[in-house]
């Protein structure tokens, strides 16, 4: 599986609605042009008011991805392997974990 050689693809995941704004989050996954199974995909993770998440764990595509200073990563091959894994959660120390879902804007 490869992405088009001349097109970057981005996915946006947003947290489910919460009563507490500080629990909300977004993740932006970028598939660079020409990505293949060896490509490492950058994932930007932000919290309320687009502030980068300092640390946590993003559960996505069947993986538990470490988030540090607003960034995580995932190998394209691992994304393909876990694409049908449904759970998407952000876990942060001292906060309730919050589920999220893929959105199309």
N, C-alpha and C positions, 0 to 999 in steps of 0.2 A: 504494500500500500504506500502511495506517495501523494504528496500534495502537488498541485500544478507548479511547474517550474517558474512561473511568472506571477504567482498570486499568493499573498499572505492571507491566512485564514485565522479569524479570532472567534473564540467562544466567550460568552459572559455568563457567569453563574451568580445569582443573587440569593441572599438568605430569605427564608420565609419571613413573613411579617412578624414582628415582635412588638410587645408593649414598650420595651426598653430600647431606645435608639442605640445605646452603647453596645448592644448585642448584634446589631445588624452588620452585614459584611457583603463584599463582592469579590469575585475572583475573575481575572481575565487571562485566558489561556491563548497563547499565540503559536500557530503552526507556521513557521517561516516558509517562504517559497521554496519548493523543491525538497521539503522534508521527507525523510524516509525512516525506516525502523531504527536507525542509529541516532537520529536527531534528538537532542534534549530540548523539550518544550519549556519555555519560561512561563511561570504562572505568577501574576501579580495579585496579591491579596490585600485588600483594604477594608478598614472598618468604617464606623460612622464618620461622616464628613471627609471621606476619602483619605483618612490617615492610615498609612501602612500598618499592618498588624505586626507588632514587634516580635511575637513568637506564638506558636501554636502548632496544630496538626490539621491539615486538610485531608479529609477522607474523600477520595475521588477515584473513580475507575478501578475500584478494588484495591487501592493502595492507601497507605497512611503516609502522607507527605509532610515533611517538616517545613514549617514556615518560619523564616527568620528575616527580620527587617523588611517585611512585606513581600518576600519572594519565596517561591517554592519551584520545584521543577519535576518533570516527569518524562521518561523516555517514551518516544512515539510508540515503540513496540509494546510497552506496558499499557499505554492508552488503548491500543487496539485489543490487547488481551483482556482488559477490564471494561471495555466499552458498554457491556450489558449489565455491569454491576450498578445497581440503582442507588445505594446510599451516597449522599453527598452531605457532609457535615464539616463544620469548623469547630474544633476543640481548642479552647484557650484556658490557661491556668486561671483559677479563681472565677471563672464565668461558666454559665450553663452552656453546653454544646448547642449549636443552632443548625438545623438542617437548611439546605438550599436546593435550588433547581436551575437547570439550564433555561435561559431566556433568549428570545429573539427580538431584537429591537429594530 
